[in-house]
Amino acid sequence: MVSGKRPRRLRKPVKMALWFLVCCVPVLAFGLFCQWLVIRAGKGALYTDAREVPEREVALVLGTSERLANGRKNRFFTYRIDAAAELYREGKVRRLLLSGDKRGETYDEPARMKEALMERGVPESALVLDGSGFRTLDSVFNARDVFGVKRLVIVSQRFHNQRALFIADHAGMEAIGFCARDLSARRTLKVRVREALARVRAVFDLSLRNARLPFPGPPKGPVH
C-alpha cells in the first residue's frame, strides 16, 4: 500500500523552498522596485556634455575620499573634480558647493575638494564648503535648508547622480545632474553593491519613513 505521506528526507528542502518564496522573493522584488524608482528620477535630467547643461547659480559637488584604503588615488574623486571644474569654466555655474564628510583635521573631504579645484584654476571665491555631508541625503538637504539652494546641478558619477536626484525630488528641489566620468562596473563591483543597498535605504527613508535631515545646523543663507 502506498503511503500518502511525503518522505521525511524531502520535507526539509520543501520547507526551505517555501521559506525562500515567502521571505526572499518579496524582499528581492522591493529591492528591484527601489532601483527602478531611483533610475526613473534621473530620466531626462542627466547630462554628460557640459556645453549642454542648463545654467544654474550653484552646483552641488558630492564628496568622496581622495584616496582609497590602499593609498592609491580614488578616480571617482578625480573625475568629479574634473567635471566640476569643467562646469565652472564653461560658465554653467557661478558657485560650487562642496559637500562631504569632515571628521577632523586628518579627514576633510570638502577641504581636499577645494584644494583640487583651485589647482584646476577655480577661484577660492567660487567655492563654498559643507563639512556635514556625511550621506548623500545630508548633502542634498544641507543645500536646501542650510545654504538656501533650490535650483542646482548635482555633480557625481551617473549611478550616484540618480540617487541624489531622487532625494532632491523628494526635497522639492529643481535639480539636474552632470555626470562625471565613470569606471567600469566590473572594476567597481563593491561600489555598485553598496549603491544598490543605498538606493533601497533612500526609498525607505524618504518614501516610507519620511526622513528629514536630523541636524541641519544654523542656516547660512543663500549661496550667491
C-alpha positions as CSV (number, residue, x, y, z in Angstrom):
1,M,0.0,0.0,0.0
2,V,1.4,3.4,-1.0
3,S,1.6,5.9,1.8
4,G,0.3,9.4,1.2
5,K,2.9,11.0,3.4
6,R,5.9,12.8,1.9
7,P,9.2,11.1,2.6
8,R,11.0,12.7,5.6
9,R,14.2,13.4,3.6
10,L,12.1,15.6,1.2
11,R,10.4,17.7,3.9
12,K,13.3,20.0,4.8
13,P,14.1,21.1,1.2
14,V,10.4,21.8,0.6
15,K,10.2,23.8,3.7
16,M,13.3,25.8,2.8
17,A,11.9,26.5,-0.7
18,L,8.7,27.7,0.8
19,W,10.5,30.0,3.3
20,F,12.5,31.4,0.4
21,L,9.4,32.2,-1.6
22,V,7.6,33.7,1.4
23,C,10.6,35.8,2.7
24,C,13.2,36.4,0.0
25,V,11.1,36.9,-3.1
26,P,9.2,40.0,-1.7
27,V,12.5,41.4,-0.4
28,L,14.1,41.0,-3.8
29,A,11.0,42.5,-5.6
30,F,11.1,45.5,-3.2
31,G,14.8,45.9,-3.9
32,L,14.3,45.9,-7.7
33,F,11.4,48.3,-7.3
34,C,13.7,50.7,-5.4
35,Q,16.3,50.5,-8.2
36,W,13.6,51.4,-10.7
37,L,12.4,54.4,-8.7
38,V,15.8,55.8,-8.4
39,I,16.7,55.3,-12.1
40,R,13.4,56.9,-13.1
41,A,14.3,60.0,-11.1
42,G,17.2,60.6,-13.5
43,K,15.3,60.3,-16.7
44,G,15.8,63.4,-18.8
45,A,17.8,65.2,-16.1
46,L,21.3,63.8,-16.6
47,Y,23.9,65.4,-18.8
48,T,27.3,64.2,-20.0
49,D,28.3,67.2,-22.1
50,A,29.0,70.4,-20.1
51,R,28.1,72.6,-23.0
52,E,24.5,71.2,-22.9
53,V,23.9,71.7,-19.2
54,P,21.4,74.5,-18.5
55,E,22.8,77.3,-16.4
56,R,22.4,77.4,-12.7
57,E,23.8,79.5,-9.9
58,V,25.1,76.6,-7.9
59,A,26.5,73.1,-8.5
60,L,26.5,70.7,-5.6
61,V,29.6,68.5,-5.8
62,L,29.2,65.3,-3.9
63,G,32.2,64.3,-1.9
64,T,34.3,61.1,-1.6
65,S,37.7,60.2,-0.3
66,E,40.6,61.4,-2.3
67,R,42.5,58.2,-1.8
68,L,41.5,54.5,-1.5
69,A,42.3,52.4,1.5
70,N,45.4,51.1,-0.2
71,G,46.7,54.6,-0.6
72,R,46.0,54.9,-4.4
73,K,44.2,57.8,-5.9
74,N,40.5,57.5,-6.0
75,R,39.5,58.1,-9.6
76,F,35.9,58.8,-8.6
77,F,37.2,61.8,-6.7
78,T,39.5,62.9,-9.6
79,Y,36.7,62.6,-12.2
80,R,34.2,64.5,-10.1
81,I,36.6,67.4,-9.6
82,D,37.4,67.4,-13.3
83,A,33.7,67.6,-14.0
84,A,33.0,70.4,-11.5
85,A,35.9,72.4,-12.9
86,E,34.6,72.0,-16.4
87,L,31.2,73.2,-15.5
88,Y,32.7,76.3,-13.9
89,R,35.0,77.0,-16.9
90,E,32.0,76.7,-19.3
91,G,30.2,79.3,-17.3
92,K,27.3,77.0,-16.4
93,V,27.5,77.7,-12.7
94,R,28.9,80.5,-10.6
95,R,29.4,78.7,-7.3
96,L,30.4,75.2,-6.3
97,L,29.0,73.8,-3.1
98,L,31.5,71.1,-2.0
99,S,29.7,68.7,0.3
100,G,31.4,65.8,2.1
101,D,32.5,64.2,5.3
102,K,34.7,66.3,7.6
103,R,35.7,64.2,10.6
104,G,38.5,66.4,11.7
105,E,41.9,67.8,10.7
106,T,43.1,64.4,9.3
107,Y,40.0,63.7,7.2
108,D,38.2,66.6,5.4
109,E,36.7,65.8,2.0
110,P,35.4,69.3,1.3
111,A,38.9,70.8,2.0
112,R,40.6,68.4,-0.3
113,M,38.0,69.1,-3.0
114,K,38.6,72.8,-2.6
115,E,42.4,72.3,-3.0
116,A,41.9,70.2,-6.1
117,L,39.6,72.6,-7.7
118,M,41.9,75.6,-7.0
119,E,44.7,73.6,-8.6
120,R,42.5,73.4,-11.7
121,G,42.0,77.2,-11.8
122,V,38.7,77.6,-10.0
123,P,39.0,80.7,-7.7
124,E,38.5,80.3,-4.0
125,S,35.7,82.9,-4.1
126,A,33.6,80.5,-6.1
127,L,33.9,77.6,-3.6
128,V,31.6,77.0,-0.6
129,L,32.3,74.2,1.8
130,D,29.8,71.9,3.6
131,G,31.5,69.5,6.0
132,S,28.3,67.9,7.2
133,G,27.6,65.9,4.0
134,F,28.0,62.5,5.8
135,R,25.4,60.9,3.5
136,T,24.1,62.0,0.1
137,L,20.8,62.7,1.8
138,D,22.6,65.1,4.2
139,S,24.3,66.9,1.3
140,V,21.1,67.5,-0.6
141,F,19.1,68.6,2.4
142,N,22.0,70.8,3.6
143,A,22.0,72.5,0.2
144,R,18.3,73.3,0.6
145,D,18.0,74.0,4.4
146,V,21.4,75.4,5.3
147,F,22.5,77.1,2.1
148,G,19.2,78.1,0.7
149,V,19.7,76.4,-2.7
150,K,16.5,75.4,-4.6
151,R,17.8,75.1,-8.2
152,L,21.1,73.3,-8.7
153,V,23.3,71.0,-10.8
154,I,24.5,67.9,-8.9
155,V,27.9,66.6,-9.9
156,S,28.9,63.0,-9.4
157,Q,29.0,59.7,-11.4
158,R,25.8,58.7,-13.1
159,F,24.8,56.0,-10.7
160,H,25.3,58.4,-7.8
161,N,23.5,61.3,-9.5
162,Q,20.4,59.1,-10.0
163,R,20.1,58.6,-6.3
164,A,20.9,62.3,-5.5
165,L,18.2,63.4,-7.9
166,F,15.7,61.0,-6.3
167,I,16.4,62.7,-3.0
168,A,16.3,66.2,-4.4
169,D,12.9,65.5,-6.0
170,H,11.6,64.5,-2.6
171,A,13.1,67.6,-1.1
172,G,11.1,69.7,-3.6
173,M,14.2,71.0,-5.4
174,E,14.7,71.7,-9.1
175,A,17.8,69.6,-9.8
176,I,19.7,68.2,-12.8
177,G,22.8,66.1,-12.8
178,F,26.1,66.4,-14.6
179,C,27.7,63.0,-14.9
180,A,31.4,62.8,-14.2
181,R,33.5,60.1,-16.0
182,D,32.7,56.7,-14.6
183,L,34.7,53.5,-14.0
184,S,33.6,50.1,-15.3
185,A,31.1,48.1,-13.2
186,R,33.5,45.1,-13.3
187,R,36.2,47.0,-11.6
188,T,34.0,48.6,-9.0
189,L,31.7,45.8,-8.0
190,K,31.8,46.6,-4.3
191,V,30.8,50.2,-5.0
192,R,27.9,49.1,-7.2
193,V,26.6,46.7,-4.5
194,R,26.8,49.5,-1.9
195,E,24.9,51.8,-4.2
196,A,22.2,49.2,-4.8
197,L,21.7,49.0,-1.0
198,A,21.9,52.8,-0.6
199,R,19.0,53.1,-3.1
200,V,16.9,50.8,-1.0
201,R,17.7,52.9,2.1
202,A,16.9,56.1,0.3
203,V,13.5,54.9,-0.8
204,F,12.8,53.6,2.7
205,D,14.0,56.8,4.4
206,L,12.1,59.2,2.1
207,S,9.0,57.3,0.9
208,L,8.2,55.2,3.9
209,R,9.9,56.8,6.9
210,N,9.6,60.4,5.6
211,A,13.1,61.1,6.9
212,R,14.4,64.6,7.2
213,L,17.9,65.9,7.9
214,P,18.5,65.3,11.6
215,F,20.9,68.1,12.3
216,P,20.7,70.7,9.6
217,G,22.7,73.3,11.7
218,P,22.2,77.0,11.6
219,P,21.1,78.4,8.2
220,K,23.9,80.1,6.4
221,G,21.7,81.9,3.8
222,P,21.6,81.5,0.1
223,V,24.8,80.8,-1.8
224,H,25.5,83.8,-4.0
